Amino acid sequence: MKKVYVGMSADIVHTGHLNIIKEARKYGEVIVGVLTDKAIASYKRLPFLSLEERKTIIENIKGVSEVVLQETLDYVPNLKKIKPDYVVHGDDWRTGPQWETRERVLQALKEWGGELIEPGYTQGISSTMLNAQVREVGTTPGIRIRVLRRLLAAKGLIRIMEAHNGLTGLIVEKTQIKKNGGIKEFDGMWLSSLTDSVSKGKPDIGFVDLTSRMNTLNNILEVTTKPVIFDGDSGGLADHFKFMVRTLEREGISAVIIEDKVGAKRNSLFGTEVKQTQDTIENFCEKIRAGKDALVTDDFMIIARIESLILKAGMDDAIKRAEAYIKAGADAIMIHSKEKKADEIFEFCRRYKKIVNNVPLVVVPSTYSHITEEELEKEGVRIVIYANQLLRSSYPVMKKVAESILEHRRAWECDEMCISIKEILTLIPGSK
């Protein structure tokens, strides 16, 4: 029989997919290339289902003879291996971001006289629409907690944005732009002790306790589906940290970041201007081990935050701590700096590469914000956290609106600074 190739993500299989397979079966033996997580994540959000789950589903669909993995969005590598007589794809890719992919398929098929078959797109249904409906329903802790590790396996750089309430959580969840033929969006959320405290009108000194922060966290979890990284400050005593880990893991949080400091909480960006004490390597390693021992699953990540550069302890100390924390079981290392230039961060990155490990590196470019994601990824950074921008940007506008109303004794002048009531209601699910 002749060979027919069909490529698909197969995250949410609907009648459109079945129609394509049925059409392909008319021409010969159907080989389905299931896109890997990495291939999908290169142009849009990570699929709900794992690669193995998606592959198993397609293998059990009537008419499918073989399932192979498609490692890239580009069909050509698989086509050159298989040399199918036909490629079948819906006609929806003749325009839009997949147009270039289609052209490459046509060029490849010419090499051995293959043919592209394009049945009409099934009207009234789409994966995009179904994905949106599923996300409106929400997710479960068990599904959410695994996503960060899946992202690390699928993407070069993970982009995380802070959220400090349900509304900002929705902004991180839904904001996206179309660029270079793909969709750009944030991969997850950062629940910062700084923004959580300040949004409550409290100082960032550890006054807002875990119970209060869990209330904020639950407000975010109720309306979002993306993974969350939790700012655990120092984690407290090792015995206390165990309970924090268990609580966060049970809620479906993907990771906690703890900093290697002890004593009264002071924000790191004050540096040596205020008294801050770095924990000993031995004590902090014991805390990491205590957290790892408390875990129920392998999905939750403990990320060790190194304060050596902040506290002027030196680069050698930072590297020494990274090696020790990795040995103690840290799932990732965060290196922090309050310098406006990224020189010391890049130096750490280069020295970090020489440590024999596969442990991801995390940075928070608050002060060196001019550095691009491309530059950070080139230096080996895997996770970038935008730790406070939504809170910082909201304050100036709200203050201007308040001043305008006082000045003009009406709200008309500040209307241009506000979104419409209809728009804000549309953002919130269930408002209609």
Contacts in CASP RR format, 6 or more apart in sequence:
PFRMAT RR
TARGET T0000
AUTHOR 0000-0000-0000
METHOD contacts of the structure
MODEL  1
MKKVYVGMSADIVHTGHLNIIKEARKYGEVIVGVLTDKAIASYKRLPFLS
LEERKTIIENIKGVSEVVLQETLDYVPNLKKIKPDYVVHGDDWRTGPQWE
TRERVLQALKEWGGELIEPGYTQGISSTMLNAQVREVGTTPGIRIRVLRR
LLAAKGLIRIMEAHNGLTGLIVEKTQIKKNGGIKEFDGMWLSSLTDSVSK
GKPDIGFVDLTSRMNTLNNILEVTTKPVIFDGDSGGLADHFKFMVRTLER
EGISAVIIEDKVGAKRNSLFGTEVKQTQDTIENFCEKIRAGKDALVTDDF
MIIARIESLILKAGMDDAIKRAEAYIKAGADAIMIHSKEKKADEIFEFCR
RYKKIVNNVPLVVVPSTYSHITEEELEKEGVRIVIYANQLLRSSYPVMKK
VAESILEHRRAWECDEMCISIKEILTLIPGSK
1 28 0 8 1.000
1 29 0 8 1.000
2 27 0 8 1.000
2 28 0 8 1.000
2 29 0 8 1.000
2 84 0 8 1.000
2 85 0 8 1.000
2 86 0 8 1.000
3 28 0 8 1.000
3 29 0 8 1.000
3 31 0 8 1.000
3 82 0 8 1.000
3 83 0 8 1.000
3 84 0 8 1.000
3 85 0 8 1.000
3 86 0 8 1.000
4 24 0 8 1.000
4 25 0 8 1.000
4 27 0 8 1.000
4 28 0 8 1.000
4 29 0 8 1.000
4 30 0 8 1.000
4 31 0 8 1.000
4 84 0 8 1.000
4 85 0 8 1.000
4 86 0 8 1.000
4 87 0 8 1.000
4 88 0 8 1.000
5 31 0 8 1.000
5 32 0 8 1.000
5 33 0 8 1.000
5 75 0 8 1.000
5 78 0 8 1.000
5 79 0 8 1.000
5 82 0 8 1.000
5 84 0 8 1.000
5 86 0 8 1.000
5 87 0 8 1.000
5 88 0 8 1.000
6 20 0 8 1.000
6 21 0 8 1.000
6 24 0 8 1.000
6 30 0 8 1.000
6 31 0 8 1.000
6 32 0 8 1.000
6 33 0 8 1.000
6 87 0 8 1.000
6 88 0 8 1.000
6 89 0 8 1.000
7 32 0 8 1.000
7 33 0 8 1.000
7 34 0 8 1.000
7 35 0 8 1.000
7 70 0 8 1.000
7 75 0 8 1.000
7 89 0 8 1.000
8 17 0 8 1.000
8 20 0 8 1.000
8 32 0 8 1.000
8 33 0 8 1.000
8 34 0 8 1.000
8 35 0 8 1.000
8 58 0 8 1.000
9 34 0 8 1.000
9 35 0 8 1.000
9 40 0 8 1.000
9 47 0 8 1.000
9 54 0 8 1.000
9 127 0 8 1.000
10 17 0 8 1.000
10 32 0 8 1.000
10 34 0 8 1.000
10 35 0 8 1.000
10 49 0 8 1.000
10 54 0 8 1.000
10 55 0 8 1.000
10 57 0 8 1.000
10 58 0 8 1.000
11 40 0 8 1.000
11 47 0 8 1.000
11 48 0 8 1.000
11 49 0 8 1.000
11 54 0 8 1.000
11 127 0 8 1.000
11 131 0 8 1.000
12 48 0 8 1.000
12 127 0 8 1.000
12 130 0 8 1.000
12 131 0 8 1.000
12 134 0 8 1.000
13 57 0 8 1.000
13 58 0 8 1.000
13 61 0 8 1.000
14 122 0 8 1.000
14 125 0 8 1.000
14 127 0 8 1.000
14 130 0 8 1.000
15 122 0 8 1.000
15 125 0 8 1.000
16 122 0 8 1.000
16 125 0 8 1.000
18 61 0 8 1.000
19 119 0 8 1.000
19 122 0 8 1.000
20 88 0 8 1.000
20 89 0 8 1.000
20 90 0 8 1.000
20 119 0 8 1.000
21 30 0 8 1.000
21 32 0 8 1.000
21 61 0 8 1.000
21 63 0 8 1.000
21 64 0 8 1.000
22 63 0 8 1.000
23 88 0 8 1.000
23 117 0 8 1.000
23 119 0 8 1.000
24 30 0 8 1.000
24 86 0 8 1.000
24 88 0 8 1.000
24 117 0 8 1.000
25 63 0 8 1.000
27 85 0 8 1.000
27 86 0 8 1.000
27 88 0 8 1.000
27 117 0 8 1.000
28 85 0 8 1.000
28 86 0 8 1.000
29 65 0 8 1.000
29 66 0 8 1.000
30 63 0 8 1.000
30 64 0 8 1.000
30 65 0 8 1.000
30 66 0 8 1.000
31 65 0 8 1.000
31 66 0 8 1.000
31 67 0 8 1.000
31 68 0 8 1.000
31 82 0 8 1.000
31 84 0 8 1.000
32 58 0 8 1.000
32 64 0 8 1.000
32 66 0 8 1.000
32 67 0 8 1.000
32 68 0 8 1.000
33 67 0 8 1.000
33 68 0 8 1.000
33 69 0 8 1.000
33 70 0 8 1.000
33 78 0 8 1.000
34 51 0 8 1.000
34 54 0 8 1.000
34 55 0 8 1.000
34 58 0 8 1.000
34 67 0 8 1.000
34 68 0 8 1.000
34 69 0 8 1.000
34 70 0 8 1.000
35 70 0 8 1.000
35 73 0 8 1.000
36 51 0 8 1.000
36 69 0 8 1.000
36 70 0 8 1.000
36 71 0 8 1.000
36 154 0 8 1.000
37 46 0 8 1.000
37 47 0 8 1.000
37 50 0 8 1.000
37 51 0 8 1.000
37 150 0 8 1.000
37 153 0 8 1.000
37 154 0 8 1.000
38 71 0 8 1.000
38 153 0 8 1.000
38 154 0 8 1.000
38 155 0 8 1.000
39 70 0 8 1.000
39 71 0 8 1.000
39 72 0 8 1.000
39 73 0 8 1.000
40 46 0 8 1.000
40 47 0 8 1.000
40 73 0 8 1.000
40 154 0 8 1.000
41 151 0 8 1.000
41 154 0 8 1.000
41 155 0 8 1.000
42 72 0 8 1.000
42 73 0 8 1.000
42 155 0 8 1.000
43 73 0 8 1.000
43 97 0 8 1.000
43 181 0 8 1.000
43 182 0 8 1.000
43 183 0 8 1.000
44 182 0 8 1.000
44 183 0 8 1.000
45 131 0 8 1.000
45 183 0 8 1.000
45 185 0 8 1.000
46 147 0 8 1.000
46 150 0 8 1.000
46 151 0 8 1.000
46 154 0 8 1.000
46 155 0 8 1.000
46 187 0 8 1.000
47 54 0 8 1.000
48 131 0 8 1.000
48 134 0 8 1.000
48 143 0 8 1.000
49 57 0 8 1.000
50 150 0 8 1.000
51 69 0 8 1.000
55 67 0 8 1.000
55 69 0 8 1.000
58 64 0 8 1.000
58 67 0 8 1.000
59 67 0 8 1.000
68 78 0 8 1.000
68 82 0 8 1.000
70 78 0 8 1.000
71 77 0 8 1.000
73 101 0 8 1.000
74 101 0 8 1.000
74 104 0 8 1.000
75 87 0 8 1.000
75 101 0 8 1.000
75 104 0 8 1.000
75 105 0 8 1.000
75 108 0 8 1.000
76 104 0 8 1.000
76 105 0 8 1.000
76 108 0 8 1.000
79 87 0 8 1.000
79 105 0 8 1.000
79 108 0 8 1.000
79 109 0 8 1.000
80 108 0 8 1.000
80 111 0 8 1.000
83 112 0 8 1.000
84 114 0 8 1.000
85 114 0 8 1.000
85 115 0 8 1.000
86 114 0 8 1.000
86 115 0 8 1.000
86 116 0 8 1.000
86 117 0 8 1.000
87 105 0 8 1.000
87 109 0 8 1.000
87 114 0 8 1.000
87 115 0 8 1.000
87 116 0 8 1.000
87 117 0 8 1.000
88 116 0 8 1.000
88 117 0 8 1.000
88 118 0 8 1.000
88 119 0 8 1.000
89 102 0 8 1.000
89 105 0 8 1.000
89 116 0 8 1.000
89 117 0 8 1.000
89 118 0 8 1.000
90 118 0 8 1.000
90 119 0 8 1.000
90 120 0 8 1.000
90 121 0 8 1.000
91 118 0 8 1.000
91 119 0 8 1.000
91 120 0 8 1.000
91 121 0 8 1.000
92 98 0 8 1.000
92 120 0 8 1.000
92 121 0 8 1.000
93 99 0 8 1.000
93 101 0 8 1.000
93 102 0 8 1.000
94 102 0 8 1.000
94 118 0 8 1.000
96 181 0 8 1.000
97 178 0 8 1.000
97 181 0 8 1.000
97 182 0 8 1.000
100 181 0 8 1.000
102 116 0 8 1.000
105 116 0 8 1.000
106 116 0 8 1.000
109 115 0 8 1.000
109 116 0 8 1.000
135 173 0 8 1.000
135 225 0 8 1.000
136 429 0 8 1.000
138 225 0 8 1.000
139 225 0 8 1.000
141 250 0 8 1.000
141 251 0 8 1.000
141 252 0 8 1.000
142 252 0 8 1.000
142 299 0 8 1.000
144 221 0 8 1.000
144 225 0 8 1.000
144 226 0 8 1.000
144 227 0 8 1.000
144 228 0 8 1.000
144 252 0 8 1.000
144 253 0 8 1.000
144 254 0 8 1.000
145 227 0 8 1.000
145 249 0 8 1.000
145 252 0 8 1.000
145 253 0 8 1.000
145 254 0 8 1.000
145 297 0 8 1.000
145 299 0 8 1.000
145 300 0 8 1.000
146 254 0 8 1.000
146 299 0 8 1.000
147 226 0 8 1.000
147 227 0 8 1.000
147 254 0 8 1.000
148 158 0 8 1.000
148 188 0 8 1.000
148 227 0 8 1.000
148 229 0 8 1.000
148 254 0 8 1.000
148 255 0 8 1.000
148 301 0 8 1.000
149 254 0 8 1.000
149 299 0 8 1.000
149 301 0 8 1.000
151 158 0 8 1.000
151 187 0 8 1.000
151 227 0 8 1.000
152 158 0 8 1.000
152 360 0 8 1.000
152 382 0 8 1.000
152 383 0 8 1.000
155 187 0 8 1.000
156 377 0 8 1.000
156 382 0 8 1.000
157 373 0 8 1.000
157 376 0 8 1.000
157 377 0 8 1.000
157 381 0 8 1.000
157 382 0 8 1.000
157 383 0 8 1.000
157 384 0 8 1.000
158 187 0 8 1.000
158 188 0 8 1.000
158 382 0 8 1.000
158 383 0 8 1.000
158 384 0 8 1.000
159 185 0 8 1.000
159 186 0 8 1.000
159 187 0 8 1.000
159 188 0 8 1.000
159 373 0 8 1.000
159 384 0 8 1.000
159 386 0 8 1.000
160 186 0 8 1.000
160 187 0 8 1.000
160 188 0 8 1.000
160 189 0 8 1.000
160 190 0 8 1.000
160 229 0 8 1.000
160 383 0 8 1.000
160 384 0 8 1.000
160 385 0 8 1.000
160 386 0 8 1.000
161 172 0 8 1.000
161 186 0 8 1.000
161 188 0 8 1.000
161 189 0 8 1.000
161 190 0 8 1.000
161 385 0 8 1.000
161 386 0 8 1.000
161 389 0 8 1.000
161 390 0 8 1.000
162 168 0 8 1.000
162 172 0 8 1.000
162 189 0 8 1.000
162 190 0 8 1.000
162 191 0 8 1.000
162 192 0 8 1.000
162 195 0 8 1.000
162 385 0 8 1.000
162 386 0 8 1.000
162 387 0 8 1.000
162 388 0 8 1.000
162 389 0 8 1.000
162 390 0 8 1.000
162 391 0 8 1.000
163 169 0 8 1.000
163 171 0 8 1.000
163 172 0 8 1.000
163 189 0 8 1.000
163 190 0 8 1.000
163 191 0 8 1.000
163 220 0 8 1.000
163 224 0 8 1.000
163 390 0 8 1.000
164 191 0 8 1.000
164 192 0 8 1.000
164 195 0 8 1.000
164 196 0 8 1.000
164 198 0 8 1.000
164 199 0 8 1.000
164 216 0 8 1.000
164 390 0 8 1.000
164 391 0 8 1.000
165 199 0 8 1.000
165 216 0 8 1.000
165 219 0 8 1.000
165 220 0 8 1.000
166 219 0 8 1.000
166 220 0 8 1.000
166 222 0 8 1.000
166 223 0 8 1.000
166 224 0 8 1.000
167 427 0 8 1.000
167 428 0 8 1.000
168 220 0 8 1.000
168 390 0 8 1.000
168 391 0 8 1.000
169 189 0 8 1.000
169 220 0 8 1.000
169 223 0 8 1.000
169 224 0 8 1.000
170 223 0 8 1.000
170 224 0 8 1.000
170 427 0 8 1.000
170 428 0 8 1.000
171 390 0 8 1.000
172 186 0 8 1.000
172 188 0 8 1.000
172 189 0 8 1.000
172 224 0 8 1.000
172 226 0 8 1.000
172 390 0 8 1.000
173 189 0 8 1.000
173 223 0 8 1.000
173 224 0 8 1.000
173 225 0 8 1.000
173 226 0 8 1.000
174 427 0 8 1.000
175 185 0 8 1.000
175 186 0 8 1.000
176 183 0 8 1.000
176 184 0 8 1.000
176 185 0 8 1.000
177 183 0 8 1.000
177 184 0 8 1.000
177 185 0 8 1.000
178 184 0 8 1.000
186 226 0 8 1.000
187 226 0 8 1.000
187 227 0 8 1.000
188 226 0 8 1.000
188 227 0 8 1.000
188 228 0 8 1.000
188 229 0 8 1.000
189 220 0 8 1.000
189 224 0 8 1.000
189 226 0 8 1.000
189 227 0 8 1.000
189 228 0 8 1.000
189 229 0 8 1.000
190 228 0 8 1.000
190 229 0 8 1.000
190 231 0 8 1.000
190 385 0 8 1.000
190 386 0 8 1.000
190 387 0 8 1.000
191 213 0 8 1.000
191 216 0 8 1.000
191 217 0 8 1.000
191 220 0 8 1.000
191 228 0 8 1.000
191 229 0 8 1.000
191 230 0 8 1.000
191 231 0 8 1.000
192 231 0 8 1.000
192 387 0 8 1.000
192 388 0 8 1.000
193 204 0 8 1.000
193 206 0 8 1.000
193 208 0 8 1.000
193 213 0 8 1.000
193 231 0 8 1.000
193 232 0 8 1.000
193 233 0 8 1.000
193 265 0 8 1.000
194 204 0 8 1.000
194 231 0 8 1.000
194 267 0 8 1.000
194 387 0 8 1.000
194 388 0 8 1.000
195 387 0 8 1.000
195 388 0 8 1.000
195 390 0 8 1.000
195 391 0 8 1.000
196 208 0 8 1.000
196 213 0 8 1.000
196 216 0 8 1.000
196 231 0 8 1.000
197 203 0 8 1.000
197 204 0 8 1.000
197 205 0 8 1.000
197 206 0 8 1.000
197 207 0 8 1.000
197 208 0 8 1.000
198 204 0 8 1.000
198 391 0 8 1.000
199 391 0 8 1.000
200 208 0 8 1.000
200 212 0 8 1.000
202 208 0 8 1.000
204 265 0 8 1.000
204 267 0 8 1.000
205 264 0 8 1.000
205 265 0 8 1.000
205 266 0 8 1.000
206 233 0 8 1.000
206 265 0 8 1.000
210 244 0 8 1.000
210 247 0 8 1.000
214 247 0 8 1.000
214 251 0 8 1.000
217 228 0 8 1.000
217 230 0 8 1.000
217 251 0 8 1.000
217 253 0 8 1.000
218 251 0 8 1.000
220 228 0 8 1.000
221 228 0 8 1.000
221 251 0 8 1.000
221 252 0 8 1.000
223 428 0 8 1.000
223 429 0 8 1.000
227 253 0 8 1.000
227 254 0 8 1.000
227 255 0 8 1.000
228 252 0 8 1.000
228 253 0 8 1.000
228 254 0 8 1.000
229 253 0 8 1.000
229 254 0 8 1.000
229 255 0 8 1.000
229 256 0 8 1.000
229 257 0 8 1.000
229 303 0 8 1.000
229 383 0 8 1.000
229 385 0 8 1.000
230 248 0 8 1.000
230 253 0 8 1.000
230 255 0 8 1.000
230 256 0 8 1.000
230 257 0 8 1.000
231 256 0 8 1.000
231 257 0 8 1.000
232 244 0 8 1.000
232 256 0 8 1.000
232 257 0 8 1.000
232 258 0 8 1.000
232 259 0 8 1.000
233 258 0 8 1.000
233 259 0 8 1.000
233 265 0 8 1.000
234 258 0 8 1.000
234 259 0 8 1.000
234 260 0 8 1.000
234 261 0 8 1.000
234 262 0 8 1.000
234 263 0 8 1.000
234 265 0 8 1.000
234 279 0 8 1.000
235 241 0 8 1.000
235 244 0 8 1.000
235 256 0 8 1.000
235 258 0 8 1.000
235 287 0 8 1.000
236 244 0 8 1.000
236 287 0 8 1.000
238 283 0 8 1.000
238 286 0 8 1.000
238 287 0 8 1.000
238 290 0 8 1.000
238 291 0 8 1.000
239 290 0 8 1.000
241 258 0 8 1.000
241 287 0 8 1.000
241 290 0 8 1.000
241 291 0 8 1.000
241 294 0 8 1.000
242 290 0 8 1.000
242 291 0 8 1.000
242 293 0 8 1.000
242 294 0 8 1.000
243 294 0 8 1.000
244 256 0 8 1.000
245 256 0 8 1.000
245 291 0 8 1.000
245 294 0 8 1.000
245 295 0 8 1.000
245 300 0 8 1.000
245 302 0 8 1.000
246 294 0 8 1.000
246 296 0 8 1.000
248 256 0 8 1.000
248 300 0 8 1.000
249 295 0 8 1.000
249 296 0 8 1.000
249 297 0 8 1.000
249 299 0 8 1.000
249 300 0 8 1.000
252 300 0 8 1.000
253 300 0 8 1.000
254 299 0 8 1.000
254 300 0 8 1.000
254 301 0 8 1.000
255 300 0 8 1.000
255 301 0 8 1.000
255 302 0 8 1.000
255 303 0 8 1.000
255 331 0 8 1.000
255 332 0 8 1.000
256 300 0 8 1.000
256 301 0 8 1.000
256 302 0 8 1.000
256 303 0 8 1.000
257 303 0 8 1.000
257 304 0 8 1.000
257 305 0 8 1.000
257 334 0 8 1.000
257 362 0 8 1.000
258 287 0 8 1.000
258 288 0 8 1.000
258 302 0 8 1.000
258 303 0 8 1.000
258 304 0 8 1.000
258 305 0 8 1.000
259 268 0 8 1.000
259 305 0 8 1.000
259 307 0 8 1.000
259 336 0 8 1.000
260 278 0 8 1.000
260 279 0 8 1.000
260 284 0 8 1.000
260 304 0 8 1.000
260 305 0 8 1.000
260 306 0 8 1.000
260 307 0 8 1.000
260 321 0 8 1.000
260 325 0 8 1.000
261 268 0 8 1.000
261 276 0 8 1.000
261 277 0 8 1.000
261 278 0 8 1.000
261 279 0 8 1.000
261 307 0 8 1.000
262 277 0 8 1.000
262 278 0 8 1.000
262 279 0 8 1.000
262 283 0 8 1.000
263 277 0 8 1.000
266 274 0 8 1.000
266 275 0 8 1.000
266 276 0 8 1.000
268 276 0 8 1.000
268 307 0 8 1.000
268 310 0 8 1.000
268 336 0 8 1.000
268 338 0 8 1.000
269 310 0 8 1.000
269 338 0 8 1.000
269 366 0 8 1.000
269 367 0 8 1.000
270 276 0 8 1.000
271 310 0 8 1.000
271 311 0 8 1.000
271 338 0 8 1.000
272 311 0 8 1.000
272 312 0 8 1.000
276 307 0 8 1.000
276 310 0 8 1.000
276 311 0 8 1.000
278 307 0 8 1.000
278 308 0 8 1.000
278 311 0 8 1.000
278 313 0 8 1.000
279 287 0 8 1.000
281 320 0 8 1.000
281 321 0 8 1.000
281 324 0 8 1.000
284 304 0 8 1.000
284 321 0 8 1.000
284 325 0 8 1.000
284 328 0 8 1.000
285 324 0 8 1.000
285 325 0 8 1.000
285 327 0 8 1.000
285 328 0 8 1.000
286 328 0 8 1.000
288 302 0 8 1.000
288 304 0 8 1.000
288 325 0 8 1.000
288 328 0 8 1.000
288 329 0 8 1.000
288 330 0 8 1.000
289 328 0 8 1.000
289 329 0 8 1.000
291 302 0 8 1.000
292 302 0 8 1.000
292 328 0 8 1.000
292 329 0 8 1.000
301 331 0 8 1.000
301 332 0 8 1.000
302 329 0 8 1.000
302 330 0 8 1.000
302 331 0 8 1.000
303 330 0 8 1.000
303 331 0 8 1.000
303 332 0 8 1.000
303 333 0 8 1.000
303 334 0 8 1.000
303 362 0 8 1.000
304 321 0 8 1.000
304 322 0 8 1.000
304 325 0 8 1.000
304 328 0 8 1.000
304 330 0 8 1.000
304 332 0 8 1.000
304 333 0 8 1.000
304 334 0 8 1.000
305 334 0 8 1.000
305 335 0 8 1.000
305 336 0 8 1.000
305 362 0 8 1.000
306 318 0 8 1.000
306 321 0 8 1.000
306 322 0 8 1.000
306 325 0 8 1.000
306 333 0 8 1.000
306 334 0 8 1.000
306 335 0 8 1.000
306 336 0 8 1.000
307 313 0 8 1.000
307 336 0 8 1.000
308 314 0 8 1.000
308 315 0 8 1.000
308 317 0 8 1.000
308 318 0 8 1.000
308 321 0 8 1.000
309 315 0 8 1.000
309 318 0 8 1.000
309 335 0 8 1.000
309 336 0 8 1.000
309 337 0 8 1.000
309 339 0 8 1.000
309 344 0 8 1.000
309 345 0 8 1.000
309 348 0 8 1.000
310 336 0 8 1.000
310 337 0 8 1.000
310 338 0 8 1.000
315 344 0 8 1.000
315 347 0 8 1.000
315 348 0 8 1.000
315 351 0 8 1.000
318 335 0 8 1.000
318 348 0 8 1.000
319 348 0 8 1.000
319 351 0 8 1.000
319 352 0 8 1.000
319 355 0 8 1.000
322 333 0 8 1.000
322 335 0 8 1.000
322 352 0 8 1.000
322 355 0 8 1.000
323 355 0 8 1.000
325 333 0 8 1.000
326 333 0 8 1.000
326 355 0 8 1.000
326 357 0 8 1.000
326 359 0 8 1.000
330 359 0 8 1.000
331 359 0 8 1.000
331 360 0 8 1.000
332 359 0 8 1.000
332 360 0 8 1.000
332 361 0 8 1.000
332 362 0 8 1.000
332 382 0 8 1.000
332 383 0 8 1.000
333 352 0 8 1.000
333 359 0 8 1.000
333 360 0 8 1.000
333 361 0 8 1.000
333 362 0 8 1.000
334 361 0 8 1.000
334 362 0 8 1.000
334 363 0 8 1.000
334 364 0 8 1.000
335 345 0 8 1.000
335 348 0 8 1.000
335 349 0 8 1.000
335 352 0 8 1.000
335 361 0 8 1.000
335 362 0 8 1.000
335 363 0 8 1.000
336 363 0 8 1.000
336 364 0 8 1.000
337 344 0 8 1.000
337 345 0 8 1.000
337 367 0 8 1.000
337 368 0 8 1.000
338 366 0 8 1.000
338 367 0 8 1.000
339 345 0 8 1.000
339 367 0 8 1.000
339 368 0 8 1.000
340 367 0 8 1.000
340 368 0 8 1.000
341 368 0 8 1.000
342 365 0 8 1.000
342 368 0 8 1.000
342 371 0 8 1.000
342 375 0 8 1.000
345 363 0 8 1.000
345 368 0 8 1.000
345 371 0 8 1.000
345 379 0 8 1.000
346 379 0 8 1.000
349 361 0 8 1.000
349 379 0 8 1.000
349 380 0 8 1.000
349 381 0 8 1.000
350 379 0 8 1.000
352 361 0 8 1.000
352 380 0 8 1.000
353 380 0 8 1.000
360 382 0 8 1.000
360 383 0 8 1.000
361 380 0 8 1.000
361 381 0 8 1.000
361 382 0 8 1.000
361 383 0 8 1.000
362 381 0 8 1.000
362 382 0 8 1.000
362 383 0 8 1.000
362 384 0 8 1.000
362 385 0 8 1.000
363 376 0 8 1.000
363 381 0 8 1.000
363 383 0 8 1.000
363 384 0 8 1.000
363 385 0 8 1.000
364 384 0 8 1.000
364 385 0 8 1.000
364 386 0 8 1.000
364 387 0 8 1.000
365 371 0 8 1.000
365 376 0 8 1.000
365 384 0 8 1.000
365 386 0 8 1.000
366 387 0 8 1.000
366 388 0 8 1.000
373 384 0 8 1.000
376 384 0 8 1.000
397 417 0 8 1.000
400 414 0 8 1.000
400 417 0 8 1.000
401 414 0 8 1.000
401 417 0 8 1.000
401 418 0 8 1.000
404 411 0 8 1.000
404 413 0 8 1.000
404 414 0 8 1.000
404 417 0 8 1.000
405 411 0 8 1.000
405 414 0 8 1.000
407 413 0 8 1.000
425 431 0 8 1.000
425 432 0 8 1.000
END
